[in-house]
Amino acid sequence: MVFYIIFGLTYGFAAAVQPGPLQTYFISQALRIGWKRTLPATFAPVITDLPIAVLVILLLSRMPDWLEQVLHLSGGVFVLYLAFGTFMAWKNFDVTKTVVVQSSQTTVLKAVFVNFLSPGPYLGWSLVLGPLMLKGWREAPANGIALVTAFYGTMIITSMVIIILFSAAKNLGPRVDRIMILLSAFALVCFGFYQLWLGINTI
């Protein structure tokens, strides 16, 4: 179980700090309306990912073993691709850039909409979380539950920290965010190679 908790913690951290539509929305809202009104939006991934996760798990549970191996290999390549993109985001990070948002809609609903239209949840559950959760569940249901709980718990808490940083310390926030992006790239590289190892080891 410890492995699944560690994986959930670190992958959740990587998902939270990785540049993308949802993180951009969090930051822009924090700068515009403050951290207190933005924090509830961090729960948006739990709302949007639930139907995606259920569908993916149902499909994966009916797939042959060889296809699960392909997913592990594909997931490894996908995570390494994310790591490269994250590294480039760190390399080209502009600490003076401020994101501006124009919408004044309800924060949580807007975050749900942004996340639902993002490819991240679909790819993440299909290539990474889904196969690994299914593997852990087959070993012991508590492993799968621990993975998902650690992942979403860490992602929510990390997103909250990012929101508070950008809202309360605008001069410090971007620099801290850049450091977290680099840590995220390193974590993703480790996960990418682990996924490849899973795929190769089961052939």
C-alpha positions, 0 to 999 in steps of 0.5 A: 500500500505504501507504494500506491500512496507515494505514487498518488502523492507525487503524481498528484503534486505533479498534476497540480503544478503542471502548466495547463488550462486548470492551473492557469484558471486557478492563478488568474482567479486568485489574482483577480478575486482573491484566494478565499473565493478561488479555493473551492474551485480546487475540488473541480477535478473530483467532480469532473473526473468521477464519470471519466474514472468509472468509465475507464475502469469498467473498460479496462477491467474487460480488456485482455492482459496484453492490452494492459501491457500496451497501456503501461507502455503508452502511459510511460511514453505519455508521462515522459512527454508530459515531463518534457513539456513541464521541463520546457515550461520551467525553462521558458518560465516568465516570472513577470507574466500575469494571467488575466481572466475575463469571465465573472461566472461562478468559480467552481462551475467555471473550473469544472467546465475548464477541467472537463474540456481539458484532455488531461483527465481523459489521458491521465485515467486511461494511460496512468491512473486507470491501469495502476489503480486496477493493478492495485485493486486486484492486489487489494482493494485498499491499494486502489483506494489509497492511490486515488485518495492520495492523488486527489488529496495532494492535487487539491492541497497543492492547488490551494497552496498555489492559489494562496501563493499567487494571491498573497505574495505576487512577487514570490508566487511565480518563483515558487511555482517555477521551482515546483514545476521543475520538481514536477518534471523530475517526478514525471520522469521517474513515473514515466520510466516506472510505467515503461518498466511495468509494461516491459516486465509483464511481456 
